[in-house]
């Protein structure tokens, strides 16, 4: 059985190992193997390069453990005097320095860890290696491990120099003007060109603003919109970049003066002449309380079943984002009653008035319209559920009313508008085709997908235009626990943005290009090294170039990075470096407000925020950071196609208690949809 460690650099050192079972112990290994003994033969090398290695440290652990766990047996051996014989090396091998070790162990599977040493410390030139072997009874199992070493190999250098001209702004239009009031929105359109014909991208930012202000800049490509609630002078900057790294920018001012903004009522509310907003709540049968139709010849009446319990109706107030409630008017149609007299009416348990009932105990309507104008608003609950109840000493109830549009009751609520343009969450105020302010949901409105005026000809999912049917996604992970892949799958399915989310364990095999092409987007992450990092990197690069979307996350951009073309041709946006896993609880740092990569994202924390310690590379732009300031979401352009990478480990707290919590699913969704 031959095991080859992950690539470290050029050069190698061979380490052979023999494992044997004592004849007196021929049963299968049970439980802890502590107490077994090991024998290591040791010597020095000749022939092959020694590098800085003087010895090999061996460590044997259970096959299901890692090299960081406590050993079953371990020892250190000097290199062999002579080069290893060719019989223990692959055909075609030359002279290689190495060492040999022998352990006597119970039958079972073991993980063997070998670490080249230099004067008692780990080698700086040759990497650790490991492999799994099975020890059978009365048989010596010999395996070969290879430590990849840094070498001084030569390589070709063919340098192509491209002369690149940066793109430049050719026109700037701000409507209605760069002078606006705090009630207005400035629409900004930038025209730009690249002298070489390169594809260009636009980046937007607010570089100066008055203290205490909260300006909003929403931008897609060459068009942006600016608004603020605070008068003062603002500076906006737009950066134009080409695919070869050339860029130029333009800063310009927007001057905002104070203004009386009046009020625009949300959709579904009526604008009143005095600036207020009104909402009519129609009471249909499903909103009735303690009323049935068992005594009803016409289908118009409901009553309390003669149980003597209060009856009435309920509704949910939708004006939570508006100013205070001014007035509440209630109208109802009194139906069946079996005794005359006054009927007190309560709003949320507090008395608000009464009406007189007729005396007619029959299964047909005895319509009596009841109006309770301008009731006491003290008990009214704005933005939540409300109920009107009426004591029912006899068979009392309500009837349908033509005067109330076929309903049983009607509640009209008048609000102060709140002094500004207001839309109820999750809607945003945009300017409609006729110039009026309309409230839209930017996450799903095809006419305003991700931003006001951004028309989507397909489906708008999470603020991203998907160009027709929902996408198929592949989660390609090498998890420490196979269930972690299914947690990521569940998190993405929970966003509702994808028609299918499948999983592929890249520790066990490598997806072919055909496998990848069955999906619109692929999320790649690792905890263990991929089965074949180089081939996986080649396939992903070809898949990206052919139109697929690839999102690389921890540790596939950290300690177990992709190889092949992905690494060699600069597809990474986050430098594959070492890792850290600090506790993250602070608010996210937002560098590009309004970016589609931040749709629905409010927070992200983790007790162990596993990530790369590397920064952005290959022209990567940091869209958002962890609370500590470390990069979290990085976007860039490769071969003319936009893509994004994530500096986070995809499994959530549901998979393990120290993993991420917050908006992780939205972050992954947005990155997979980004283009």
Secondary structure, DSSP 8 states (H G I E B T S, - for coil): -EEE----SS-EEEEEEEEE--TT--SB--S--TT-EEE-------SS--TT--EEEEEEEETTS-TTS--SEEEEEE--SS---GGGS-TT-----EEEEEEE--BEEEEEEEEEEETTEE-SSB--EEEEEEE-TT-EEEEEEEEEB------------------EEEEEEEES-SEEETT--EEEEEEEE-TT---EEEEEEEEE--TT---EEEEETTEEEEE-SS-EEEEEEEEEEETTS-EEEEEEEEEEE---------TTSEE-TTS-EEEEEEE-GGGEES-B-SS-SSS-EEE-TTS---EEEEEE---TTSS-EEEEEEEEEE--BSS-EEEEEEETTEEEEEEEE--B-SSS---EEEEE-S---TT--TTSEEEEEE--SSS-EEE-BGGGTTBSEEEEEEE---SS----TT-EEEE-TTS-EEEE-TTT-TTSSSSTT---SS-EETTEE-SSS-EEEEEEEE-SSTHHHHHHHHHHHTTT-EEEEEEEETTT----HHHHTTSSEEEEEESS--TTHHHHHHHHHHHHHTT-EEEE-TTTTTTT---HHHHHTT--SB----EEEEEE-S--EESSTT-GGGTT---EEEEEEEEES--B-TT-EEEEE-TTS-EEEEEEEETTEEEEEE-S---BTTTSTTSEEESHHHHHHHHHH--
